[in-house]
Amino acid sequence: MGLLLHCGGEHVDLNQLKEIPLPAETSSYKPVSHFDLAFNLAEVAGGLLHQHTLEKSQYGIARDGRQMFGVHTFRNRNDTLGLSIGFRNSYDKSMSVGIAVGASVFVCDNLALTGEITVMRKHTANVWKDLEEMAITTIYRSKSNFHKITEDAEVLMYQPVDDDRAYRQLGLLYGRGVVTPRQIPVIKKEWLEPSYPDFEPRNQWSFYNACTEALKSTPPTKIMEKHIALHDVLVKGE
């Protein structure tokens, strides 16, 4: 299992999602099936991403199945990055449906998310019609976003970073609330002693991936926002 489930959850497959009981519908609340969301999103993406093939799907649950998190990862000709669509859902009204677009780093199974999370409240009367439109719009946008992410990665590889710059950025990420005190030593270790040879060069891409490795310990409900914030700080300089 890769991103979106490393703290406070368990790994499941698509059939197990289908077995989780759906909450009762009321006049003000229409639940979204974990299984239907995951399955339909893969179907819609597969139909729109003609130059990509579905590499893998990952699912996780928390709170005894009341929260669900997943990632569909698609591969094209790029050997190191794949287009990923992250999504989340809940049966206890703790989260809205969320979809985010990013790139999977195959070498370490990390994710680089960019842009805003597209959300829609589950209790909307026309929930499935809205979800379908939301999925199509997000996936269409994902094509241009993916190209931008791959371009960003290439640029980051040519930005040299020494230890002092890495530590300054680490302080900024902590000050902005992107990483926690417990994640700081993980980033420092991954920066000084990378777990993967691909990130041994002293550049911004290696530092970025040291940070995404640390973010694996983020609670699932917050991991989308944290990855997008990381991208904004290290890539956009915001």
Secondary structure, DSSP 8 states (H G I E B T S, - for coil): --TT-SSS-EEE-HHHHHHS------SS-----HHHHHHHHHHHHHHH-TT-EEEEEEEEEETTTTEEEEEEEEE-S-SSEEEEEEEEEESSSSS-EEEEEEEEETTTTEEEEEEEEEEE-TT-TTHHHHHHHHHHHHHHHHHHHHHHHHHHHHHHHTSB--HHHHHHHHHHHHHTTSS-TTTHHHHHHHHHS-SSGGG-S-BHHHHHHHHHHHGGGS-TTTHHHHHHHHHIIIII--
